[in-house]
């Protein structure tokens, strides 16, 4: 008579014969980025480690293959693709790469380098990285950081191989620790005065560039019957009064001639494209060349607390 079937006794073979090995701990070096989830410091991977930023609370953010990190959380987005549209960004890249705004790029580099060659510079609203590239070509020892809310723009900036730390995030929630930046730069980009003051060192500087009253008057003449002067790129008055003092204003004003396909790029990289009627868009894009004034205003600010302290020391 066969013996009744029974299961063999349980033996934890895997546990006894293959004890689990200790998990390797990833070695991270300190970065200036802060975690968007808990605001603690993000550790940066060292060579040979996984390409992931991680904070003490184990929030992780992968570094894209191009070399940037996306720190813009989904709940902080106001749309699925915030920031400038892809066509606007690519038009701007082509136009800037052609050198039409090179005098502005040179002026920015001059102002930054006057503040010191060994410093940390943040480009707020860095776009596709043109001005950062000009800074890098002017000085190899600058520690460059760039943020933009547009993922497409940051990816294009990363492809320039700038040796810079780049992140997708908002100017109103800068993903950097307090008092970490020597010079903050904003070119035609809105900023938060409070957030910018937070990341600047006490002796830091904010360089803001905006359009002057005559900027692109030759383009707007094809769209408006009466040209309205630009109001520039000013900080919010209340925030400026509480956070910054204006130290200096520099204006650049010259005439350029834009040729062939760059005329269309110029139109499409500005908000004027959306203000123009379809027939105006078509007429402007058909131009072989367009002569226009370019007028830039460079405002240099210092944190108010620092300038007040310096004033008291002189008393």
C-alpha positions as protocol buffer text, in pm:
chain_id: "A"
residue {
  index: 1
  type: UNK
  ca { x: 0 y: 0 z: 0 }
}
residue {
  index: 2
  type: UNK
  ca { x: 151 y: 330 z: -103 }
}
residue {
  index: 3
  type: UNK
  ca { x: 241 y: 582 z: 163 }
}
residue {
  index: 4
  type: UNK
  ca { x: 18 y: 889 z: 180 }
}
residue {
  index: 5
  type: UNK
  ca { x: 163 y: 1201 z: 14 }
}
residue {
  index: 6
  type: UNK
  ca { x: 299 y: 1475 z: 238 }
}
residue {
  index: 7
  type: UNK
  ca { x: 495 y: 1796 z: 167 }
}
residue {
  index: 8
  type: UNK
  ca { x: 862 y: 1793 z: 268 }
}
residue {
  index: 9
  type: UNK
  ca { x: 949 y: 1996 z: 572 }
}
residue {
  index: 10
  type: UNK
  ca { x: 1021 y: 2363 z: 502 }
}
residue {
  index: 11
  type: UNK
  ca { x: 1390 y: 2457 z: 508 }
}
residue {
  index: 12
  type: UNK
  ca { x: 1486 y: 2822 z: 446 }
}
residue {
  index: 13
  type: UNK
  ca { x: 1759 y: 2717 z: 203 }
}
residue {
  index: 14
  type: UNK
  ca { x: 1798 y: 3057 z: 44 }
}
residue {
  index: 15
  type: UNK
  ca { x: 1846 y: 3216 z: 381 }
}
residue {
  index: 16
  type: UNK
  ca { x: 2087 y: 2954 z: 511 }
}
residue {
  index: 17
  type: UNK
  ca { x: 2292 y: 2892 z: 201 }
}
residue {
  index: 18
  type: UNK
  ca { x: 2277 y: 3236 z: 36 }
}
residue {
  index: 19
  type: UNK
  ca { x: 2272 y: 3497 z: 307 }
}
residue {
  index: 20
  type: UNK
  ca { x: 2190 y: 3839 z: 166 }
}
residue {
  index: 21
  type: UNK
  ca { x: 2488 y: 4058 z: 96 }
}
residue {
  index: 22
  type: UNK
  ca { x: 2498 y: 4410 z: 237 }
}
residue {
  index: 23
  type: UNK
  ca { x: 2357 y: 4669 z: -3 }
}
residue {
  index: 24
  type: UNK
  ca { x: 2623 y: 4898 z: -145 }
}
residue {
  index: 25
  type: UNK
  ca { x: 2579 y: 5255 z: -28 }
}
residue {
  index: 26
  type: UNK
  ca { x: 2607 y: 5514 z: -301 }
}
residue {
  index: 27
  type: UNK
  ca { x: 2874 y: 5776 z: -232 }
}
residue {
  index: 28
  type: UNK
  ca { x: 2742 y: 6125 z: -301 }
}
residue {
  index: 29
  type: UNK
  ca { x: 2920 y: 6457 z: -300 }
}
residue {
  index: 30
  type: UNK
  ca { x: 2753 y: 6778 z: -194 }
}
residue {
  index: 31
  type: UNK
  ca { x: 2584 y: 6985 z: -463 }
}
residue {
  index: 32
  type: UNK
  ca { x: 2417 y: 7326 z: -455 }
}
residue {
  index: 33
  type: UNK
  ca { x: 2085 y: 7180 z: -567 }
}
residue {
  index: 34
  type: UNK
  ca { x: 1809 y: 7136 z: -311 }
}
residue {
  index: 35
  type: UNK
  ca { x: 1539 y: 6872 z: -315 }
}
residue {
  index: 36
  type: UNK
  ca { x: 1209 y: 7004 z: -456 }
}
residue {
  index: 37
  type: UNK
  ca { x: 1018 y: 6764 z: -229 }
}
residue {
  index: 38
  type: UNK
  ca { x: 1173 y: 6842 z: 111 }
}
residue {
  index: 39
  type: UNK
  ca { x: 1424 y: 7127 z: 47 }
}
residue {
  index: 40
  type: UNK
  ca { x: 1719 y: 6934 z: 188 }
}
residue {
  index: 41
  type: UNK
  ca { x: 2049 y: 6925 z: 1 }
}
residue {
  index: 42
  type: UNK
  ca { x: 2077 y: 6696 z: -298 }
}
residue {
  index: 43
  type: UNK
  ca { x: 2386 y: 6478 z: -317 }
}
residue {
  index: 44
  type: UNK
  ca { x: 2558 y: 6454 z: -655 }
}
residue {
  index: 45
  type: UNK
  ca { x: 2690 y: 6116 z: -773 }
}
residue {
  index: 46
  type: UNK
  ca { x: 3065 y: 6068 z: -794 }
}
residue {
  index: 47
  type: UNK
  ca { x: 3239 y: 5909 z: -1092 }
}
residue {
  index: 48
  type: UNK
  ca { x: 3129 y: 5550 z: -1148 }
}
residue {
  index: 49
  type: UNK
  ca { x: 2806 y: 5591 z: -949 }
}
residue {
  index: 50
  type: UNK
  ca { x: 2451 y: 5590 z: -1083 }
}
residue {
  index: 51
  type: UNK
  ca { x: 2352 y: 5919 z: -1248 }
}
residue {
  index: 52
  type: UNK
  ca { x: 2105 y: 6020 z: -978 }
}
residue {
  index: 53
  type: UNK
  ca { x: 2079 y: 6310 z: -738 }
}
residue {
  index: 54
  type: UNK
  ca { x: 1953 y: 6201 z: -395 }
}
residue {
  index: 55
  type: UNK
  ca { x: 1870 y: 6378 z: -71 }
}
residue {
  index: 56
  type: UNK
  ca { x: 1892 y: 6249 z: 288 }
}
residue {
  index: 57
  type: UNK
  ca { x: 1524 y: 6152 z: 269 }
}
residue {
  index: 58
  type: UNK
  ca { x: 1600 y: 5936 z: -37 }
}
residue {
  index: 59
  type: UNK
  ca { x: 1414 y: 6145 z: -289 }
}
residue {
  index: 60
  type: UNK
  ca { x: 1589 y: 6068 z: -619 }
}
residue {
  index: 61
  type: UNK
  ca { x: 1616 y: 6261 z: -946 }
}
residue {
  index: 62
  type: UNK
  ca { x: 1783 y: 6105 z: -1247 }
}
residue {
  index: 63
  type: UNK
  ca { x: 2035 y: 6293 z: -1458 }
}
residue {
  index: 64
  type: UNK
  ca { x: 1933 y: 6285 z: -1824 }
}
residue {
  index: 65
  type: UNK
  ca { x: 2176 y: 6150 z: -2080 }
}
residue {
  index: 66
  type: UNK
  ca { x: 2241 y: 6506 z: -2200 }
}
residue {
  index: 67
  type: UNK
  ca { x: 2357 y: 6599 z: -1848 }
}
residue {
  index: 68
  type: UNK
  ca { x: 2072 y: 6802 z: -1694 }
}
residue {
  index: 69
  type: UNK
  ca { x: 1832 y: 6717 z: -1410 }
}
residue {
  index: 70
  type: UNK
  ca { x: 1456 y: 6778 z: -1403 }
}
residue {
  index: 71
  type: UNK
  ca { x: 1354 y: 6917 z: -1061 }
}
residue {
  index: 72
  type: UNK
  ca { x: 1016 y: 7055 z: -1167 }
}
residue {
  index: 73
  type: UNK
  ca { x: 757 y: 6842 z: -989 }
}
residue {
  index: 74
  type: UNK
  ca { x: 434 y: 6763 z: -1171 }
}
residue {
  index: 75
  type: UNK
  ca { x: 221 y: 6942 z: -908 }
}
residue {
  index: 76
  type: UNK
  ca { x: 419 y: 7263 z: -970 }
}
residue {
  index: 77
  type: UNK
  ca { x: 341 y: 7273 z: -1342 }
}
residue {
  index: 78
  type: UNK
  ca { x: 67 y: 7496 z: -1475 }
}
residue {
  index: 79
  type: UNK
  ca { x: 63 y: 7312 z: -1808 }
}
residue {
  index: 80
  type: UNK
  ca { x: 197 y: 6989 z: -1953 }
}
residue {
  index: 81
  type: UNK
  ca { x: 483 y: 7172 z: -2127 }
}
residue {
  index: 82
  type: UNK
  ca { x: 553 y: 7498 z: -1942 }
}
residue {
  index: 83
  type: UNK
  ca { x: 779 y: 7769 z: -2081 }
}
residue {
  index: 84
  type: UNK
  ca { x: 843 y: 7883 z: -2435 }
}
residue {
  index: 85
  type: UNK
  ca { x: 724 y: 7659 z: -2719 }
}
residue {
  index: 86
  type: UNK
  ca { x: 966 y: 7444 z: -2914 }
}
residue {
  index: 87
  type: UNK
  ca { x: 937 y: 7654 z: -3232 }
}
residue {
  index: 88
  type: UNK
  ca { x: 1013 y: 7975 z: -3042 }
}
residue {
  index: 89
  type: UNK
  ca { x: 1315 y: 7816 z: -2873 }
}
residue {
  index: 90
  type: UNK
  ca { x: 1460 y: 7676 z: -3196 }
}
residue {
  index: 91
  type: UNK
  ca { x: 1405 y: 8007 z: -3378 }
}
residue {
  index: 92
  type: UNK
  ca { x: 1586 y: 8188 z: -3097 }
}
residue {
  index: 93
  type: UNK
  ca { x: 1874 y: 7941 z: -3109 }
}
residue {
  index: 94
  type: UNK
  ca { x: 1925 y: 7990 z: -3482 }
}
residue {
  index: 95
  type: UNK
  ca { x: 1901 y: 8369 z: -3455 }
}
residue {
  index: 96
  type: UNK
  ca { x: 2139 y: 8398 z: -3159 }
}
residue {
  index: 97
  type: UNK
  ca { x: 2389 y: 8152 z: -3307 }
}
residue {
  index: 98
  type: UNK
  ca { x: 2406 y: 8378 z: -3615 }
}
residue {
  index: 99
  type: UNK
  ca { x: 2563 y: 8646 z: -3391 }
}
residue {
  index: 100
  type: UNK
  ca { x: 2307 y: 8927 z: -3411 }
}
residue {
  index: 101
  type: UNK
  ca { x: 2308 y: 8975 z: -3032 }
}
residue {
  index: 102
  type: UNK
  ca { x: 2682 y: 8912 z: -2985 }
}
residue {
  index: 103
  type: UNK
  ca { x: 2746 y: 9270 z: -2861 }
}
residue {
  index: 104
  type: UNK
  ca { x: 2499 y: 9202 z: -2578 }
}
residue {
  index: 105
  type: UNK
  ca { x: 2667 y: 8870 z: -2495 }
}
residue {
  index: 106
  type: UNK
  ca { x: 3006 y: 9045 z: -2484 }
}
residue {
  index: 107
  type: UNK
  ca { x: 2869 y: 9318 z: -2256 }
}
residue {
  index: 108
  type: UNK
  ca { x: 2724 y: 9057 z: -2019 }
}
residue {
  index: 109
  type: UNK
  ca { x: 3053 y: 8869 z: -2005 }
}
residue {
  index: 110
  type: UNK
  ca { x: 3238 y: 9194 z: -1933 }
}
residue {
  index: 111
  type: UNK
  ca { x: 3010 y: 9280 z: -1641 }
}
residue {
  index: 112
  type: UNK
  ca { x: 3027 y: 8929 z: -1495 }
}
residue {
  index: 113
  type: UNK
  ca { x: 3407 y: 8906 z: -1518 }
}
residue {
  index: 114
  type: UNK
  ca { x: 3446 y: 9249 z: -1355 }
}
residue {
  index: 115
  type: UNK
  ca { x: 3291 y: 9089 z: -1047 }
}
residue {
  index: 116
  type: UNK
  ca { x: 3558 y: 8817 z: -1037 }
}
residue {
  index: 117
  type: UNK
  ca { x: 3683 y: 8527 z: -1246 }
}
residue {
  index: 118
  type: UNK
  ca { x: 3632 y: 8258 z: -979 }
}
residue {
  index: 119
  type: UNK
  ca { x: 3265 y: 8275 z: -897 }
}
residue {
  index: 120
  type: UNK
  ca { x: 2937 y: 8091 z: -919 }
}
residue {
  index: 121
  type: UNK
  ca { x: 2705 y: 8233 z: -1183 }
}
residue {
  index: 122
  type: UNK
  ca { x: 2337 y: 8144 z: -1219 }
}
residue {
  index: 123
  type: UNK
  ca { x: 2152 y: 8213 z: -1545 }
}
residue {
  index: 124
  type: UNK
  ca { x: 1783 y: 8237 z: -1452 }
}
residue {
  index: 125
  type: UNK
  ca { x: 1574 y: 8146 z: -1754 }
}
residue {
  index: 126
  type: UNK
  ca { x: 1884 y: 8024 z: -1936 }
}
residue {
  index: 127
  type: UNK
  ca { x: 1689 y: 7910 z: -2242 }
}
residue {
  index: 128
  type: UNK
  ca { x: 1896 y: 7716 z: -2493 }
}
residue {
  index: 129
  type: UNK
  ca { x: 2223 y: 7833 z: -2335 }
}
residue {
  index: 130
  type: UNK
  ca { x: 2356 y: 8095 z: -2577 }
}
residue {
  index: 131
  type: UNK
  ca { x: 2464 y: 8349 z: -2313 }
}
residue {
  index: 132
  type: UNK
  ca { x: 2608 y: 8079 z: -2089 }
}
residue {
  index: 133
  type: UNK
  ca { x: 2816 y: 7956 z: -2382 }
}
residue {
  index: 134
  type: UNK
  ca { x: 2957 y: 8306 z: -2432 }
}
residue {
  index: 135
  type: UNK
  ca { x: 3041 y: 8322 z: -2062 }
}
residue {
  index: 136
  type: UNK
  ca { x: 3213 y: 7986 z: -2078 }
}
residue {
  index: 137
  type: UNK
  ca { x: 3422 y: 8092 z: -2379 }
}
residue {
  index: 138
  type: UNK
  ca { x: 3526 y: 8405 z: -2185 }
}
residue {
  index: 139
  type: UNK
  ca { x: 3633 y: 8224 z: -1867 }
}
residue {
  index: 140
  type: UNK
  ca { x: 3693 y: 7855 z: -1798 }
}
residue {
  index: 141
  type: UNK
  ca { x: 3699 y: 7898 z: -1421 }
}
residue {
  index: 142
  type: UNK
  ca { x: 3343 y: 8023 z: -1379 }
}
residue {
  index: 143
  type: UNK
  ca { x: 3114 y: 7775 z: -1205 }
}
residue {
  index: 144
  type: UNK
  ca { x: 2802 y: 7797 z: -1420 }
}
residue {
  index: 145
  type: UNK
  ca { x: 2444 y: 7708 z: -1324 }
}
residue {
  index: 146
  type: UNK
  ca { x: 2138 y: 7742 z: -1542 }
}
residue {
  index: 147
  type: UNK
  ca { x: 1767 y: 7689 z: -1485 }
}
residue {
  index: 148
  type: UNK
  ca { x: 1468 y: 7718 z: -1715 }
}
residue {
  index: 149
  type: UNK
  ca { x: 1112 y: 7598 z: -1686 }
}
residue {
  index: 150
  type: UNK
  ca { x: 1124 y: 7463 z: -2043 }
}
residue {
  index: 151
  type: UNK
  ca { x: 1259 y: 7109 z: -2062 }
}
residue {
  index: 152
  type: UNK
  ca { x: 1328 y: 7149 z: -2434 }
}
residue {
  index: 153
  type: UNK
  ca { x: 1537 y: 7461 z: -2372 }
}
residue {
  index: 154
  type: UNK
  ca { x: 1743 y: 7301 z: -2096 }
}
residue {
  index: 155
  type: UNK
  ca { x: 1804 y: 6992 z: -2308 }
}
residue {
  index: 156
  type: UNK
  ca { x: 1931 y: 7213 z: -2592 }
}
residue {
  index: 157
  type: UNK
  ca { x: 2154 y: 7404 z: -2348 }
}
residue {
  index: 158
  type: UNK
  ca { x: 2298 y: 7077 z: -2219 }
}
residue {
  index: 159
  type: UNK
  ca { x: 2388 y: 6974 z: -2575 }
}
residue {
  index: 160
  type: UNK
  ca { x: 2619 y: 7276 z: -2594 }
}
residue {
  index: 161
  type: UNK
  ca { x: 2854 y: 7094 z: -2353 }
}
residue {
  index: 162
  type: UNK
  ca { x: 2899 y: 7398 z: -2131 }
}
residue {
  index: 163
  type: UNK
  ca { x: 3048 y: 7222 z: -1828 }
}
residue {
  index: 164
  type: UNK
  ca { x: 2756 y: 7367 z: -1633 }
}
residue {
  index: 165
  type: UNK
  ca { x: 2500 y: 7240 z: -1383 }
}
residue {
  index: 166
  type: UNK
  ca { x: 2159 y: 7262 z: -1555 }
}
residue {
  index: 167
  type: UNK
  ca { x: 1813 y: 7200 z: -1415 }
}
residue {
  index: 168
  type: UNK
  ca { x: 1453 y: 7224 z: -1526 }
}
residue {
  index: 169
  type: UNK
  ca { x: 1268 y: 7435 z: -1269 }
}
residue {
  index: 170
  type: UNK
  ca { x: 1098 y: 7767 z: -1209 }
}
residue {
  index: 171
  type: UNK
  ca { x: 1255 y: 8106 z: -1138 }
}
residue {
  index: 172
  type: UNK
  ca { x: 992 y: 8139 z: -865 }
}
residue {
  index: 173
  type: UNK
  ca { x: 1124 y: 7828 z: -689 }
}
residue {
  index: 174
  type: UNK
  ca { x: 1497 y: 7826 z: -759 }
}
residue {
  index: 175
  type: UNK
  ca { x: 1631 y: 7476 z: -680 }
}
residue {
  index: 176
  type: UNK
  ca { x: 1949 y: 7599 z: -510 }
}
residue {
  index: 177
  type: UNK
  ca { x: 2048 y: 7632 z: -145 }
}
residue {
  index: 178
  type: UNK
  ca { x: 2062 y: 7969 z: 29 }
}
residue {
  index: 179
  type: UNK
  ca { x: 2354 y: 8209 z: -27 }
}
residue {
  index: 180
  type: UNK
  ca { x: 2519 y: 7987 z: -287 }
}
residue {
  index: 181
  type: UNK
  ca { x: 2549 y: 8215 z: -592 }
}
residue {
  index: 182
  type: UNK
  ca { x: 2781 y: 8513 z: -648 }
}
residue {
  index: 183
  type: UNK
  ca { x: 2614 y: 8652 z: -961 }
}
residue {
  index: 184
  type: UNK
  ca { x: 2261 y: 8593 z: -1087 }
}
residue {
  index: 185
  type: UNK
  ca { x: 2183 y: 8673 z: -1448 }
}
residue {
  index: 186
  type: UNK
  ca { x: 1846 y: 8725 z: -1617 }
}
residue {
  index: 187
  type: UNK
  ca { x: 1825 y: 8799 z: -1990 }
}
residue {
  index: 188
  type: UNK
  ca { x: 1470 y: 8892 z: -2101 }
}
residue {
  index: 189
  type: UNK
  ca { x: 1338 y: 8656 z: -1832 }
}
residue {
  index: 190
  type: UNK
  ca { x: 1103 y: 8730 z: -1541 }
}
residue {
  index: 191
  type: UNK
  ca { x: 1237 y: 8649 z: -1196 }
}
residue {
  index: 192
  type: UNK
  ca { x: 1132 y: 8644 z: -834 }
}
residue {
  index: 193
  type: UNK
  ca { x: 1324 y: 8911 z: -644 }
}
residue {
  index: 194
  type: UNK
  ca { x: 1274 y: 8726 z: -317 }
}
residue {
  index: 195
  type: UNK
  ca { x: 1395 y: 8391 z: -452 }
}
residue {
  index: 196
  type: UNK
  ca { x: 1690 y: 8553 z: -628 }
}
residue {
  index: 197
  type: UNK
  ca { x: 1795 y: 8736 z: -311 }
}
residue {
  index: 198
  type: UNK
  ca { x: 1774 y: 8408 z: -120 }
}
residue {
  index: 199
  type: UNK
  ca { x: 2028 y: 8227 z: -339 }
}
residue {
  index: 200
  type: UNK
  ca { x: 2269 y: 8522 z: -368 }
}
residue {
  index: 201
  type: UNK
  ca { x: 2558 y: 8566 z: -126 }
}
residue {
  index: 202
  type: UNK
  ca { x: 2546 y: 8888 z: 84 }
}
residue {
  index: 203
  type: UNK
  ca { x: 2793 y: 9055 z: -156 }
}
residue {
  index: 204
  type: UNK
  ca { x: 2636 y: 8902 z: -466 }
}
residue {
  index: 205
  type: UNK
  ca { x: 2504 y: 9084 z: -769 }
}
residue {
  index: 206
  type: UNK
  ca { x: 2197 y: 9055 z: -990 }
}
residue {
  index: 207
  type: UNK
  ca { x: 2239 y: 9150 z: -1356 }
}
residue {
  index: 208
  type: UNK
  ca { x: 1906 y: 9198 z: -1534 }
}
residue {
  index: 209
  type: UNK
  ca { x: 1882 y: 9260 z: -1907 }
}
residue {
  index: 210
  type: UNK
  ca { x: 1566 y: 9379 z: -2075 }
}
residue {
  index: 211
  type: UNK
  ca { x: 1459 y: 9563 z: -2391 }
}
residue {
  index: 212
  type: UNK
  ca { x: 1503 y: 9937 z: -2417 }
}
residue {
  index: 213
  type: UNK
  ca { x: 1232 y: 10169 z: -2549 }
}
residue {
  index: 214
  type: UNK
  ca { x: 1347 y: 10138 z: -2913 }
}
residue {
  index: 215
  type: UNK
  ca { x: 1414 y: 9765 z: -2918 }
}
residue {
  index: 216
  type: UNK
  ca { x: 1312 y: 9600 z: -3247 }
}
residue {
  index: 217
  type: UNK
  ca { x: 1136 y: 9914 z: -3369 }
}
residue {
  index: 218
  type: UNK
  ca { x: 1206 y: 9807 z: -3727 }
}
residue {
  index: 219
  type: UNK
  ca { x: 1014 y: 9484 z: -3671 }
}
residue {
  index: 220
  type: UNK
  ca { x: 721 y: 9634 z: -3482 }
}
residue {
  index: 221
  type: UNK
  ca { x: 673 y: 9894 z: -3759 }
}
residue {
  index: 222
  type: UNK
  ca { x: 547 y: 9607 z: -3976 }
}
residue {
  index: 223
  type: UNK
  ca { x: 286 y: 9511 z: -3713 }
}
residue {
  index: 224
  type: UNK
  ca { x: 158 y: 9823 z: -3535 }
}
residue {
  index: 225
  type: UNK
  ca { x: 48 y: 10155 z: -3677 }
}
residue {
  index: 226
  type: UNK
  ca { x: 175 y: 10331 z: -3366 }
}
residue {
  index: 227
  type: UNK
  ca { x: 479 y: 10173 z: -3203 }
}
residue {
  index: 228
  type: UNK
  ca { x: 452 y: 10143 z: -2825 }
}
residue {
  index: 229
  type: UNK
  ca { x: 788 y: 10185 z: -2645 }
}
residue {
  index: 230
  type: UNK
  ca { x: 910 y: 9887 z: -2444 }
}
residue {
  index: 231
  type: UNK
  ca { x: 882 y: 9903 z: -2067 }
}
residue {
  index: 232
  type: UNK
  ca { x: 1195 y: 9693 z: -2019 }
}
residue {
  index: 233
  type: UNK
  ca { x: 1236 y: 9396 z: -1786 }
}
residue {
  index: 234
  type: UNK
  ca { x: 1199 y: 9558 z: -1443 }
}
residue {
  index: 235
  type: UNK
  ca { x: 1173 y: 9381 z: -1113 }
}
residue {
  index: 236
  type: UNK
  ca { x: 847 y: 9405 z: -926 }
}
residue {
  index: 237
  type: UNK
  ca { x: 867 y: 9747 z: -757 }
}
residue {
  index: 238
  type: UNK
  ca { x: 764 y: 9629 z: -411 }
}
residue {
  index: 239
  type: UNK
  ca { x: 1002 y: 9333 z: -420 }
}
residue {
  index: 240
  type: UNK
  ca { x: 1284 y: 9552 z: -551 }
}
residue {
  index: 241
  type: UNK
  ca { x: 1240 y: 9802 z: -270 }
}
residue {
  index: 242
  type: UNK
  ca { x: 1257 y: 9525 z: -10 }
}
residue {
  index: 243
  type: UNK
  ca { x: 1534 y: 9309 z: -160 }
}
residue {
  index: 244
  type: UNK
  ca { x: 1765 y: 9507 z: -393 }
}
residue {
  index: 245
  type: UNK
  ca { x: 1926 y: 9842 z: -458 }
}
residue {
  index: 246
  type: UNK
  ca { x: 1999 y: 9949 z: -815 }
}
residue {
  index: 247
  type: UNK
  ca { x: 2372 y: 10023 z: -854 }
}
residue {
  index: 248
  type: UNK
  ca { x: 2415 y: 10094 z: -1223 }
}
residue {
  index: 249
  type: UNK
  ca { x: 2232 y: 10106 z: -1556 }
}
residue {
  index: 250
  type: UNK
  ca { x: 2404 y: 10049 z: -1891 }
}
residue {
  index: 251
  type: UNK
  ca { x: 2234 y: 10088 z: -2230 }
}
residue {
  index: 252
  type: UNK
  ca { x: 2334 y: 9936 z: -2563 }
}
residue {
  index: 253
  type: UNK
  ca { x: 2169 y: 10079 z: -2872 }
}
residue {
  index: 254
  type: UNK
  ca { x: 2266 y: 9995 z: -3230 }
}
residue {
  index: 255
  type: UNK
  ca { x: 2124 y: 9911 z: -3570 }
}
residue {
  index: 256
  type: UNK
  ca { x: 2142 y: 9563 z: -3722 }
}
residue {
  index: 257
  type: UNK
  ca { x: 2034 y: 9414 z: -4053 }
}
residue {
  index: 258
  type: UNK
  ca { x: 1877 y: 9070 z: -4030 }
}
residue {
  index: 259
  type: UNK
  ca { x: 1889 y: 8863 z: -4348 }
}
residue {
  index: 260
  type: UNK
  ca { x: 1698 y: 8581 z: -4517 }
}
residue {
  index: 261
  type: UNK
  ca { x: 1558 y: 8305 z: -4292 }
}
residue {
  index: 262
  type: UNK
  ca { x: 1678 y: 8485 z: -3978 }
}
residue {
  index: 263
  type: UNK
  ca { x: 1404 y: 8745 z: -4035 }
}
residue {
  index: 264
  type: UNK
  ca { x: 1146 y: 8472 z: -3977 }
}
residue {
  index: 265
  type: UNK
  ca { x: 1345 y: 8343 z: -3678 }
}
residue {
  index: 266
  type: UNK
  ca { x: 1348 y: 8691 z: -3524 }
}
residue {
  index: 267
  type: UNK
  ca { x: 973 y: 8722 z: -3560 }
}
residue {
  index: 268
  type: UNK
  ca { x: 899 y: 8377 z: -3422 }
}
residue {
  index: 269
  type: UNK
  ca { x: 1131 y: 8412 z: -3122 }
}
residue {
  index: 270
  type: UNK
  ca { x: 935 y: 8714 z: -2995 }
}
residue {
  index: 271
  type: UNK
  ca { x: 578 y: 8758 z: -2869 }
}
residue {
  index: 272
  type: UNK
  ca { x: 519 y: 8983 z: -3172 }
}
residue {
  index: 273
  type: UNK
  ca { x: 457 y: 8672 z: -3379 }
}
residue {
  index: 274
  type: UNK
  ca { x: 130 y: 8618 z: -3190 }
}
residue {
  index: 275
  type: UNK
  ca { x: 36 y: 8984 z: -3212 }
}
residue {
  index: 276
  type: UNK
  ca { x: 77 y: 8995 z: -3590 }
}
residue {
  index: 277
  type: UNK
  ca { x: -211 y: 8908 z: -3822 }
}
residue {
  index: 278
  type: UNK
  ca { x: -153 y: 8611 z: -4056 }
}
residue {
  index: 279
  type: UNK
  ca { x: -97 y: 8840 z: -4355 }
}
residue {
  index: 280
  type: UNK
  ca { x: 156 y: 9042 z: -4154 }
}
residue {
  index: 281
  type: UNK
  ca { x: 340 y: 8726 z: -4051 }
}
residue {
  index: 282
  type: UNK
  ca { x: 357 y: 8617 z: -4414 }
}
residue {
  index: 283
  type: UNK
  ca { x: 481 y: 8956 z: -4532 }
}
residue {
  index: 284
  type: UNK
  ca { x: 755 y: 8978 z: -4269 }
}
residue {
  index: 285
  type: UNK
  ca { x: 875 y: 8621 z: -4332 }
}
residue {
  index: 286
  type: UNK
  ca { x: 900 y: 8699 z: -4704 }
}
residue {
  index: 287
  type: UNK
  ca { x: 1145 y: 8988 z: -4644 }
}
residue {
  index: 288
  type: UNK
  ca { x: 1499 y: 8933 z: -4775 }
}
residue {
  index: 289
  type: UNK
  ca { x: 1634 y: 9160 z: -4503 }
}
residue {
  index: 290
  type: UNK
  ca { x: 1510 y: 9369 z: -4213 }
}
residue {
  index: 291
  type: UNK
  ca { x: 1693 y: 9663 z: -4057 }
}
residue {
  index: 292
  type: UNK
  ca { x: 1603 y: 9740 z: -3699 }
}
residue {
  index: 293
  type: UNK
  ca { x: 1730 y: 9899 z: -3381 }
}
residue {
  index: 294
  type: UNK
  ca { x: 1830 y: 9668 z: -3098 }
}
residue {
  index: 295
  type: UNK
  ca { x: 1818 y: 9845 z: -2764 }
}
residue {
  index: 296
  type: UNK
  ca { x: 1920 y: 9666 z: -2444 }
}
residue {
  index: 297
  type: UNK
  ca { x: 1912 y: 9792 z: -2085 }
}
residue {
  index: 298
  type: UNK
  ca { x: 2145 y: 9626 z: -1833 }
}
residue {
  index: 299
  type: UNK
  ca { x: 2056 y: 9690 z: -1469 }
}
residue {
  index: 300
  type: UNK
  ca { x: 2296 y: 9582 z: -1194 }
}
residue {
  index: 301
  type: UNK
  ca { x: 2157 y: 9530 z: -845 }
}
residue {
  index: 302
  type: UNK
  ca { x: 2302 y: 9447 z: -504 }
}
residue {
  index: 303
  type: UNK
  ca { x: 2113 y: 9285 z: -216 }
}
residue {
  index: 304
  type: UNK
  ca { x: 1971 y: 9567 z: -9 }
}
residue {
  index: 305
  type: UNK
  ca { x: 2099 y: 9437 z: 324 }
}
residue {
  index: 306
  type: UNK
  ca { x: 2456 y: 9428 z: 190 }
}
residue {
  index: 307
  type: UNK
  ca { x: 2446 y: 9781 z: 49 }
}
residue {
  index: 308
  type: UNK
  ca { x: 2293 y: 9919 z: 368 }
}
residue {
  index: 309
  type: UNK
  ca { x: 2564 y: 9748 z: 574 }
}
residue {
  index: 310
  type: UNK
  ca { x: 2833 y: 9898 z: 349 }
}
residue {
  index: 311
  type: UNK
  ca { x: 2672 y: 10242 z: 385 }
}
residue {
  index: 312
  type: UNK
  ca { x: 2672 y: 10217 z: 765 }
}
residue {
  index: 313
  type: UNK
  ca { x: 3038 y: 10109 z: 762 }
}
residue {
  index: 314
  type: UNK
  ca { x: 3129 y: 10426 z: 573 }
}
residue {
  index: 315
  type: UNK
  ca { x: 2962 y: 10647 z: 832 }
}
